[in-house]
Amino acid sequence: MLGSPARWEATVKIRKAVIPAAGLGTRFLPATKAQPKEMLPLLDTPAIQYVVEEAVRAGLTEILIVTGRGKRSIEDHFDRSLELEHFLEAKEKFEDLKRVREISDMAEIHYIRQKDPLGLGHAVSVAEAFVGGESFAVMLGDDIMADESPLLSELLEVHERYGRSVLAVTEVAREEIPLYGIVEPEFVEDRLARVLSVVEKPSPDEAPSNLAAIGRYVFTAEIFDCLRDIPPGRGGEIQLTDGISVLAQQQAVYAWLFEGGRFDVGNKLDYLKATIELALDREDLGEEVRAYLVDVVQRRKLL
């Protein structure tokens, strides 16, 4: 065991987040043939908006969304829509008007294209100029945290304490291991481990643990040197997990064990679960949705 990790004095408070959103979303075809998967709605809100709102709650004020071809609707969503605003104002729909304006005012959002689909590691690497040598957060849009989870704030706090990169991990079932990057951990505190390596989508027999990296990271700027130097990995892509493994050989990288709820909305079943859970939590929908679910169970004799 390494004992307590060395503490570093954080000199700059993290203020930037990078959200990779260049993927093709093939798991949701044909719905994603003409619209980005990040714009698929969870009730009345696009999935990517939940991620941006999570960043804002954690105090991150500058956000870079890495896009690709066919993703213009993401930019339009976070931009002003003067015609819509004028229409809502004329119709005296002031609550809707307030919500629409809040979307464009919530953060300073920038965009850059990943010109070639070379993998998640490459998508992160194109943010180097935006980051400007600072530490930064990476947030994947497929993972939606339940109940306004404090996970991102916890990662930022760990980084401020130790001055090093930290990624969120969660325990997964053995059959789910091949779906994730799996961490080889060395625990130094109850929920904090030193990352010895990360293996991209191993078989259960080859996996060093059942701790899967989920879509929240805080990186030091040295991750860019690692991503620049690694060759293509699994699937012929630049894998973020390979870059993390290289970084872990050069400086401490930590894993924070996440024990809250999350939804992988790139998975159809989790997408449905997230929609139902969000609906149940809504004051305007919860009671009716609950009654409907009870009726479905009774009619279909599911119990």
C-alpha positions in Angstrom: 0.0 0.0 0.0 1.1 3.5 -0.7 -0.3 5.1 2.5 -1.8 8.5 2.4 -1.3 10.2 -1.0 0.9 13.3 -1.1 -1.0 16.6 -0.9 -0.3 19.3 -3.4 -1.4 22.9 -3.1 -3.9 23.7 -5.8 -3.0 27.0 -7.4 -5.8 27.6 -9.8 -9.4 26.7 -9.2 -10.8 24.6 -12.1 -13.2 26.5 -14.2 -13.3 24.6 -17.5 -15.1 21.5 -18.7 -14.8 19.6 -21.9 -17.8 17.6 -23.2 -17.0 15.3 -26.1 -20.1 15.0 -28.3 -18.8 13.9 -31.7 -19.9 10.3 -31.7 -22.4 8.9 -34.3 -24.8 7.4 -31.8 -25.3 4.2 -33.8 -26.9 2.4 -30.9 -29.9 4.7 -31.3 -30.4 4.4 -35.0 -32.6 5.3 -36.8 -33.4 8.1 -34.3 -29.9 9.5 -34.6 -29.7 9.4 -38.3 -30.5 13.1 -38.6 -30.1 14.3 -35.0 -27.2 14.1 -32.5 -27.6 11.4 -29.8 -26.8 14.2 -27.3 -30.0 16.0 -28.3 -32.3 13.0 -27.6 -34.8 14.2 -25.0 -35.2 13.0 -21.5 -38.7 14.2 -21.1 -38.5 17.8 -22.4 -34.8 18.4 -22.0 -32.0 17.2 -24.3 -29.5 14.8 -22.6 -26.6 17.2 -23.1 -28.4 20.0 -21.2 -28.3 17.8 -18.0 -24.6 17.5 -18.4 -24.1 21.3 -18.9 -26.3 22.0 -15.9 -24.2 19.6 -13.8 -21.1 21.4 -14.8 -22.6 24.8 -13.8 -23.8 23.5 -10.4 -20.2 22.5 -9.7 -18.9 26.0 -10.5 -17.5 25.4 -14.0 -18.2 28.5 -16.1 -16.4 27.8 -19.4 -17.5 24.8 -21.4 -16.1 23.4 -24.6 -18.3 21.0 -26.5 -16.4 18.8 -29.0 -18.7 18.2 -31.9 -18.6 16.6 -35.4 -20.5 16.6 -38.6 -24.3 16.9 -38.2 -24.1 18.3 -34.7 -25.2 21.9 -35.4 -28.4 21.5 -33.5 -26.4 21.4 -30.3 -25.0 24.9 -31.0 -28.5 26.1 -31.9 -29.9 24.7 -28.6 -27.6 26.7 -26.4 -27.8 29.8 -28.6 -30.4 32.6 -28.4 -33.6 32.1 -30.4 -34.9 35.6 -30.8 -37.9 34.5 -32.9 -39.0 32.0 -30.3 -38.5 34.5 -27.5 -40.6 37.1 -29.2 -43.3 34.6 -29.9 -43.4 33.4 -26.2 -43.4 37.0 -25.0 -46.3 38.0 -27.3 -48.3 34.9 -26.1 -47.5 35.9 -22.5 -45.9 32.5 -21.9 -43.4 34.0 -19.5 -42.5 30.8 -17.7 -41.5 29.2 -21.0 -39.7 32.4 -21.9 -37.7 32.3 -18.7 -36.6 28.6 -19.3 -35.6 29.3 -22.9 -33.4 32.3 -21.9 -31.8 30.4 -19.0 -30.5 27.8 -21.5 -28.4 30.4 -23.4 -27.3 32.2 -20.3 -26.2 29.3 -18.0 -22.5 29.3 -19.1 -20.0 30.5 -21.6 -20.1 27.6 -24.2 -17.5 27.2 -26.9 -17.4 24.6 -29.8 -14.7 22.8 -31.8 -15.0 20.0 -34.3 -13.3 16.7 -34.1 -12.6 16.5 -37.8 -11.8 12.8 -37.8 -13.6 10.1 -35.7 -10.4 8.9 -34.1 -11.7 8.0 -30.6 -12.5 9.5 -27.3 -8.8 10.2 -26.5 -8.5 12.2 -29.7 -11.7 14.1 -29.0 -10.2 15.2 -25.6 -6.9 16.1 -27.2 -8.5 18.7 -29.5 -9.4 20.7 -26.4 -5.7 21.5 -25.6 -5.8 25.1 -26.8 -9.0 25.8 -25.0 -7.6 24.3 -21.7 -4.5 26.5 -21.9 -2.3 24.5 -19.6 -4.9 24.4 -16.8 -6.5 21.4 -15.1 -9.9 20.7 -16.4 -13.0 18.4 -16.2 -14.2 16.0 -18.9 -17.8 15.0 -18.8 -19.3 12.4 -21.1 -22.9 13.0 -22.2 -23.9 9.3 -22.1 -23.7 9.3 -18.3 -26.5 11.2 -16.5 -26.2 11.5 -12.8 -29.3 10.9 -10.7 -30.7 13.2 -8.1 -28.4 16.1 -8.9 -25.4 14.0 -7.7 -22.4 15.8 -6.1 -20.0 13.5 -8.0 -18.3 16.2 -10.1 -17.9 18.5 -7.0 -16.3 15.5 -5.2 -13.9 15.0 -8.0 -13.0 18.6 -8.0 -12.4 18.5 -4.3 -10.1 15.5 -4.6 -8.1 17.3 -7.2 -7.9 20.4 -5.1 -6.6 18.3 -2.2 -4.0 16.3 -4.1 -3.3 18.4 -7.3 -3.5 15.3 -9.5 -5.9 13.8 -12.0 -8.9 11.9 -10.7 -11.5 9.8 -12.4 -14.9 8.4 -11.2 -15.2 4.7 -10.9 -18.1 2.4 -9.9 -18.5 -1.3 -9.3 -20.0 -3.2 -12.1 -21.3 -6.8 -12.5 -18.9 -9.3 -14.0 -20.9 -9.5 -17.3 -20.7 -5.7 -17.7 -16.9 -5.5 -17.4 -16.3 -5.8 -21.3 -18.3 -2.6 -21.7 -16.0 -0.3 -19.8 -12.4 0.8 -19.1 -11.5 -1.1 -16.0 -9.1 0.3 -13.3 -6.4 -1.5 -11.6 -6.6 0.2 -8.1 -4.5 0.5 -5.0 -6.7 1.9 -2.3 -5.2 4.7 -0.1 -8.5 5.8 1.6 -12.0 4.4 2.0 -13.2 5.6 -1.5 -9.9 6.8 -3.0 -7.5 4.6 -4.9 -4.2 5.1 -6.7 -4.7 4.1 -10.4 -2.0 1.7 -11.4 -3.4 1.1 -14.9 -6.6 1.2 -16.9 -7.6 -1.6 -19.3 -10.0 -0.8 -22.1 -13.0 -3.3 -22.3 -11.2 -6.4 -21.1 -12.8 -9.8 -20.7 -13.9 -10.6 -17.2 -11.0 -13.1 -16.8 -8.4 -10.4 -17.9 -9.9 -7.5 -15.9 -7.7 -6.3 -12.9 -10.9 -5.4 -10.9 -14.6 -4.7 -11.4 -14.1 -1.0 -11.0 -15.3 0.7 -14.2 -14.4 4.2 -15.2 -17.6 6.2 -15.8 -17.9 9.5 -17.7 -16.5 12.0 -15.2 -12.8 12.9 -15.0 -10.6 15.8 -13.8 -7.3 16.0 -15.6 -4.0 17.9 -15.2 -2.8 19.3 -18.5 -0.1 16.6 -18.8 -2.8 14.3 -20.1 -2.4 16.0 -23.5 1.3 14.9 -23.8 0.2 11.3 -23.0 -2.6 11.4 -25.7 -0.2 12.8 -28.2 2.4 10.1 -27.8 0.2 6.9 -27.6 -0.5 4.8 -30.7 -4.0 3.8 -31.7 -5.4 1.2 -29.3 -8.5 -1.0 -29.2 -10.6 -0.5 -32.3 -7.8 1.5 -34.0 -8.8 4.6 -32.0 -6.9 6.8 -29.6 -8.2 5.6 -26.3 -8.5 7.9 -23.3 -7.9 4.9 -21.1 -4.5 4.3 -22.7 -3.6 7.9 -22.1 -4.6 7.6 -18.4 -2.4 4.5 -18.0 0.6 6.4 -19.4 -0.1 9.4 -17.2 -0.3 7.1 -14.1 3.3 6.0 -14.8 4.4 9.6 -14.7 2.5 11.1 -11.8 -0.2 10.0 -9.4 -3.7 9.4 -10.8 -6.6 8.7 -8.5 -9.9 7.0 -8.7 -12.9 8.1 -6.7 -15.5 5.4 -5.9 -18.9 6.7 -6.9 -21.7 5.2 -4.8 -24.7 7.2 -6.2 -27.1 6.6 -9.0 -26.4 7.1 -12.7 -27.9 6.3 -16.0 -25.9 5.3 -19.1 -28.3 6.9 -21.6 -26.4 5.4 -24.5 -28.0 2.2 -23.4 -31.7 1.9 -24.4 -32.8 0.3 -21.2 -31.1 2.9 -19.1 -32.5 5.6 -21.3 -36.0 4.4 -20.5 -35.2 4.1 -16.8 -33.9 7.7 -16.8 -37.0 9.0 -18.5 -39.3 7.2 -16.0 -37.3 8.3 -13.0 -37.2 11.9 -14.1 -41.0 11.8 -14.8 -41.7 10.4 -11.3 -39.7 13.3 -9.8 -41.7 15.9 -11.7 -44.5 17.7 -9.8 -46.5 18.1 -13.0 -46.1 14.4 -14.1 -45.1 12.3 -11.1 -48.6 11.3 -9.8 -50.0 10.4 -13.2 -46.9 8.5 -14.3 -46.9 6.5 -11.0 -50.6 5.6 -11.5 -50.0 4.6 -15.1 -47.1 2.3 -14.1 -49.3 0.6 -11.5 -52.0 0.2 -14.1 -49.5 -1.3 -16.6 -48.2 -3.8 -14.0 -51.8 -4.9 -13.1 -53.0 -5.1 -16.7 -50.1 -7.1 -17.9 -49.9 -9.2 -14.7 -46.2 -8.5 -14.3 -46.2 -9.3 -10.6 
